[in-house]
């Protein structure tokens, strides 16, 4: 699926498919096949988890260190909510979190980043093929 942001001066998600996302900024695109965190202020780093059951509180604490207004959590191929205890660091900093499947998170990130919001997308990119989750 091809996605287009409202503004092109921020890092955006150009496309999404099973096991990958395509990122773009300043005319350069990159295909990513691992879980990643991207932000409207240029943040981009690997999110060290391949499956939802590998997530921990530390994953969400790391997100709070970027000081966004809002975190969009893409939970993979289907909607799954992290345990509330994992979100403590975000709540203490009064940082909002919205959970949705990764495809919806990609679309939502582009809309909010295109509006100039300080948003982070934490995208769980589950492997396609035999390693894909069966839950």
C-alpha atoms as an extended CHARMM CRD file, in Angstrom:
* protein
*
       135  EXT
         1         1  UNK       CA              0.0000000000        0.0000000000        0.0000000000  PROA      1               0.0000000000
         2         2  UNK       CA              1.3770000000        3.4120000000       -0.9160000000  PROA      2               0.0000000000
         3         3  UNK       CA              1.0150000000        6.2540000000        1.6090000000  PROA      3               0.0000000000
         4         4  UNK       CA              1.5280000000        9.9830000000        1.0580000000  PROA      4               0.0000000000
         5         5  UNK       CA              1.9820000000       12.6070000000        3.8240000000  PROA      5               0.0000000000
         6         6  UNK       CA              0.5160000000       16.1210000000        3.7390000000  PROA      6               0.0000000000
         7         7  UNK       CA              3.9760000000       17.6870000000        4.1920000000  PROA      7               0.0000000000
         8         8  UNK       CA              7.1590000000       16.3700000000        2.6610000000  PROA      8               0.0000000000
         9         9  UNK       CA              9.6280000000       18.2350000000        4.9030000000  PROA      9               0.0000000000
        10        10  UNK       CA              9.3210000000       15.6070000000        7.6680000000  PROA      10              0.0000000000
        11        11  UNK       CA             10.3300000000       11.9740000000        7.7290000000  PROA      11              0.0000000000
        12        12  UNK       CA              7.3850000000        9.9760000000        6.4290000000  PROA      12              0.0000000000
        13        13  UNK       CA              6.2440000000        6.4330000000        5.7720000000  PROA      13              0.0000000000
        14        14  UNK       CA              5.9650000000        5.8800000000        2.0270000000  PROA      14              0.0000000000
        15        15  UNK       CA              4.6630000000        2.3150000000        2.0490000000  PROA      15              0.0000000000
        16        16  UNK       CA              3.9740000000       -0.7730000000        4.1060000000  PROA      16              0.0000000000
        17        17  UNK       CA              3.7520000000       -4.4920000000        3.4510000000  PROA      17              0.0000000000
        18        18  UNK       CA              4.1330000000       -7.8140000000        5.2750000000  PROA      18              0.0000000000
        19        19  UNK       CA              7.4690000000       -7.6070000000        7.0870000000  PROA      19              0.0000000000
        20        20  UNK       CA              8.5420000000       -4.1220000000        5.9170000000  PROA      20              0.0000000000
        21        21  UNK       CA              7.9470000000       -0.3760000000        5.8350000000  PROA      21              0.0000000000
        22        22  UNK       CA              9.4410000000        2.1710000000        3.4560000000  PROA      22              0.0000000000
        23        23  UNK       CA             10.6160000000        5.4740000000        4.9210000000  PROA      23              0.0000000000
        24        24  UNK       CA             11.3230000000        8.6620000000        3.0420000000  PROA      24              0.0000000000
        25        25  UNK       CA             12.8420000000       12.0380000000        3.7320000000  PROA      25              0.0000000000
        26        26  UNK       CA             14.2470000000       14.6950000000        1.3990000000  PROA      26              0.0000000000
        27        27  UNK       CA             13.7530000000       12.5190000000       -1.6800000000  PROA      27              0.0000000000
        28        28  UNK       CA             15.5780000000        9.4960000000       -0.2390000000  PROA      28              0.0000000000
        29        29  UNK       CA             13.6720000000        6.3010000000        0.5170000000  PROA      29              0.0000000000
        30        30  UNK       CA             14.7120000000        3.2930000000        2.5660000000  PROA      30              0.0000000000
        31        31  UNK       CA             13.0580000000       -0.1090000000        2.9860000000  PROA      31              0.0000000000
        32        32  UNK       CA             13.1170000000       -1.2830000000        6.6240000000  PROA      32              0.0000000000
        33        33  UNK       CA             12.5310000000       -4.9440000000        7.5500000000  PROA      33              0.0000000000
        34        34  UNK       CA             12.8820000000       -4.7200000000       11.3320000000  PROA      34              0.0000000000
        35        35  UNK       CA             11.0300000000       -3.0060000000       14.1600000000  PROA      35              0.0000000000
        36        36  UNK       CA             11.8370000000        0.6790000000       14.1970000000  PROA      36              0.0000000000
        37        37  UNK       CA             11.0590000000        3.9680000000       15.9050000000  PROA      37              0.0000000000
        38        38  UNK       CA             10.7410000000        7.0790000000       13.7610000000  PROA      38              0.0000000000
        39        39  UNK       CA              9.8450000000       10.6070000000       14.7080000000  PROA      39              0.0000000000
        40        40  UNK       CA              8.6420000000       13.7940000000       13.1170000000  PROA      40              0.0000000000
        41        41  UNK       CA             11.7750000000       15.5910000000       14.3540000000  PROA      41              0.0000000000
        42        42  UNK       CA             14.0680000000       13.1670000000       12.5120000000  PROA      42              0.0000000000
        43        43  UNK       CA             14.4250000000       10.4690000000       15.1600000000  PROA      43              0.0000000000
        44        44  UNK       CA             15.1130000000        7.0210000000       13.7330000000  PROA      44              0.0000000000
        45        45  UNK       CA             16.4560000000        4.0050000000       15.5880000000  PROA      45              0.0000000000
        46        46  UNK       CA             15.9920000000        0.2550000000       15.7390000000  PROA      46              0.0000000000
        47        47  UNK       CA             13.4510000000       -1.0100000000       18.2640000000  PROA      47              0.0000000000
        48        48  UNK       CA             14.9770000000       -4.2300000000       19.5370000000  PROA      48              0.0000000000
        49        49  UNK       CA             11.9960000000       -6.6100000000       19.2750000000  PROA      49              0.0000000000
        50        50  UNK       CA             10.6540000000       -8.8750000000       16.5410000000  PROA      50              0.0000000000
        51        51  UNK       CA              7.4760000000      -10.0780000000       18.2300000000  PROA      51              0.0000000000
        52        52  UNK       CA              4.8850000000       -8.5750000000       20.5290000000  PROA      52              0.0000000000
        53        53  UNK       CA              5.7640000000      -11.0230000000       23.3250000000  PROA      53              0.0000000000
        54        54  UNK       CA              9.3500000000       -9.6780000000       23.3550000000  PROA      54              0.0000000000
        55        55  UNK       CA              8.2300000000       -6.1990000000       24.4540000000  PROA      55              0.0000000000
        56        56  UNK       CA              9.0930000000       -4.9590000000       27.9380000000  PROA      56              0.0000000000
        57        57  UNK       CA              8.7440000000       -1.7920000000       29.9970000000  PROA      57              0.0000000000
        58        58  UNK       CA             12.2330000000       -0.7670000000       28.8500000000  PROA      58              0.0000000000
        59        59  UNK       CA             11.0180000000       -0.5350000000       25.2460000000  PROA      59              0.0000000000
        60        60  UNK       CA              8.4590000000        2.0860000000       26.2540000000  PROA      60              0.0000000000
        61        61  UNK       CA             10.8270000000        3.8880000000       28.6610000000  PROA      61              0.0000000000
        62        62  UNK       CA             13.1620000000        4.3820000000       25.6900000000  PROA      62              0.0000000000
        63        63  UNK       CA             10.3340000000        6.0710000000       23.7730000000  PROA      63              0.0000000000
        64        64  UNK       CA              9.7860000000        8.5650000000       26.5870000000  PROA      64              0.0000000000
        65        65  UNK       CA             13.4030000000        9.7210000000       26.3380000000  PROA      65              0.0000000000
        66        66  UNK       CA             12.6060000000       11.2940000000       22.9530000000  PROA      66              0.0000000000
        67        67  UNK       CA             10.0400000000       13.6040000000       24.6670000000  PROA      67              0.0000000000
        68        68  UNK       CA              7.2660000000       13.4780000000       22.0400000000  PROA      68              0.0000000000
        69        69  UNK       CA              3.7430000000       14.8120000000       22.4800000000  PROA      69              0.0000000000
        70        70  UNK       CA              2.3870000000       11.4360000000       21.4500000000  PROA      70              0.0000000000
        71        71  UNK       CA              3.5900000000        7.8900000000       20.7820000000  PROA      71              0.0000000000
        72        72  UNK       CA              1.8360000000        5.8710000000       18.0900000000  PROA      72              0.0000000000
        73        73  UNK       CA              2.4430000000        2.1900000000       18.8440000000  PROA      73              0.0000000000
        74        74  UNK       CA              2.0200000000       -0.1550000000       15.8860000000  PROA      74              0.0000000000
        75        75  UNK       CA              1.4550000000       -3.5560000000       17.5210000000  PROA      75              0.0000000000
        76        76  UNK       CA              2.1120000000       -5.6760000000       14.4150000000  PROA      76              0.0000000000
        77        77  UNK       CA             -0.3280000000       -7.3640000000       12.0860000000  PROA      77              0.0000000000
        78        78  UNK       CA             -3.1600000000       -7.1280000000       14.6010000000  PROA      78              0.0000000000
        79        79  UNK       CA             -4.2240000000       -4.8710000000       17.4390000000  PROA      79              0.0000000000
        80        80  UNK       CA             -2.6730000000       -5.8420000000       20.7810000000  PROA      80              0.0000000000
        81        81  UNK       CA             -2.3020000000       -3.6790000000       23.8730000000  PROA      81              0.0000000000
        82        82  UNK       CA              0.8440000000       -3.6090000000       26.0230000000  PROA      82              0.0000000000
        83        83  UNK       CA              0.3680000000       -4.1990000000       29.7540000000  PROA      83              0.0000000000
        84        84  UNK       CA             -0.3030000000       -0.9170000000       31.6040000000  PROA      84              0.0000000000
        85        85  UNK       CA              2.8090000000       -1.4320000000       33.7620000000  PROA      85              0.0000000000
        86        86  UNK       CA              4.9420000000       -1.1090000000       30.6130000000  PROA      86              0.0000000000
        87        87  UNK       CA              3.5810000000        2.4180000000       30.0800000000  PROA      87              0.0000000000
        88        88  UNK       CA              4.4440000000        3.8700000000       33.4870000000  PROA      88              0.0000000000
        89        89  UNK       CA              7.3900000000        5.9720000000       32.2400000000  PROA      89              0.0000000000
        90        90  UNK       CA              5.2360000000        7.5350000000       29.5170000000  PROA      90              0.0000000000
        91        91  UNK       CA              2.3780000000        8.2510000000       31.9370000000  PROA      91              0.0000000000
        92        92  UNK       CA              4.7420000000        9.8540000000       34.4570000000  PROA      92              0.0000000000
        93        93  UNK       CA              5.9460000000       12.2270000000       31.7220000000  PROA      93              0.0000000000
        94        94  UNK       CA              2.3780000000       12.8890000000       30.5570000000  PROA      94              0.0000000000
        95        95  UNK       CA              3.1400000000       11.5000000000       27.0960000000  PROA      95              0.0000000000
        96        96  UNK       CA              0.1170000000       10.0670000000       25.3100000000  PROA      96              0.0000000000
        97        97  UNK       CA              0.1420000000        6.6450000000       23.6760000000  PROA      97              0.0000000000
        98        98  UNK       CA             -2.2080000000        5.3320000000       21.0090000000  PROA      98              0.0000000000
        99        99  UNK       CA             -2.1310000000        1.6450000000       20.1160000000  PROA      99              0.0000000000
       100       100  UNK       CA             -3.1820000000        0.2930000000       16.7340000000  PROA      100             0.0000000000
       101       101  UNK       CA             -2.0360000000       -2.3030000000       14.2420000000  PROA      101             0.0000000000
       102       102  UNK       CA              1.1220000000       -1.3000000000       12.3700000000  PROA      102             0.0000000000
       103       103  UNK       CA             -0.6520000000       -0.3910000000        9.1120000000  PROA      103             0.0000000000
       104       104  UNK       CA             -2.9910000000        2.0170000000       10.9320000000  PROA      104             0.0000000000
       105       105  UNK       CA             -0.0170000000        3.3810000000       12.9090000000  PROA      105             0.0000000000
       106       106  UNK       CA              1.7870000000        4.1840000000        9.6380000000  PROA      106             0.0000000000
       107       107  UNK       CA             -1.1800000000        6.1500000000        8.3050000000  PROA      107             0.0000000000
       108       108  UNK       CA             -1.7600000000        7.9580000000       11.6100000000  PROA      108             0.0000000000
       109       109  UNK       CA              1.9120000000        8.8930000000       11.9710000000  PROA      109             0.0000000000
       110       110  UNK       CA              1.9290000000       10.4740000000        8.4960000000  PROA      110             0.0000000000
       111       111  UNK       CA             -1.1700000000       12.5260000000        9.2480000000  PROA      111             0.0000000000
       112       112  UNK       CA              0.1160000000       13.8170000000       12.6000000000  PROA      112             0.0000000000
       113       113  UNK       CA              3.6880000000       14.4240000000       11.4000000000  PROA      113             0.0000000000
       114       114  UNK       CA              2.2810000000       16.2200000000        8.3510000000  PROA      114             0.0000000000
       115       115  UNK       CA              0.3530000000       18.5160000000       10.7010000000  PROA      115             0.0000000000
       116       116  UNK       CA              3.5970000000       19.4600000000       12.4640000000  PROA      116             0.0000000000
       117       117  UNK       CA              2.9530000000       17.4450000000       15.6320000000  PROA      117             0.0000000000
       118       118  UNK       CA              5.8580000000       16.0890000000       17.7050000000  PROA      118             0.0000000000
       119       119  UNK       CA              5.0270000000       12.4340000000       17.2640000000  PROA      119             0.0000000000
       120       120  UNK       CA              6.9440000000        9.1650000000       17.5040000000  PROA      120             0.0000000000
       121       121  UNK       CA              5.8810000000        5.9660000000       15.7390000000  PROA      121             0.0000000000
       122       122  UNK       CA              7.0960000000        2.7590000000       17.3950000000  PROA      122             0.0000000000
       123       123  UNK       CA              6.4480000000        0.1420000000       14.7360000000  PROA      123             0.0000000000
       124       124  UNK       CA              6.5710000000       -3.5650000000       15.4530000000  PROA      124             0.0000000000
       125       125  UNK       CA              7.5870000000       -5.0800000000       12.1210000000  PROA      125             0.0000000000
       126       126  UNK       CA              6.9590000000       -8.7930000000       12.3780000000  PROA      126             0.0000000000
       127       127  UNK       CA              8.8660000000      -11.0480000000        9.9920000000  PROA      127             0.0000000000
       128       128  UNK       CA              6.9580000000      -12.2830000000        6.9630000000  PROA      128             0.0000000000
       129       129  UNK       CA              6.9990000000      -15.9630000000        6.1220000000  PROA      129             0.0000000000
       130       130  UNK       CA              7.7660000000      -18.9210000000        8.4020000000  PROA      130             0.0000000000
       131       131  UNK       CA              8.8980000000      -16.7260000000       11.3290000000  PROA      131             0.0000000000
       132       132  UNK       CA              5.6300000000      -14.7920000000       11.3190000000  PROA      132             0.0000000000
       133       133  UNK       CA              3.5840000000      -14.9380000000       14.5290000000  PROA      133             0.0000000000
       134       134  UNK       CA              0.7650000000      -17.4620000000       14.6530000000  PROA      134             0.0000000000
       135       135  UNK       CA             -1.2160000000      -15.8310000000       17.4780000000  PROA      135             0.0000000000
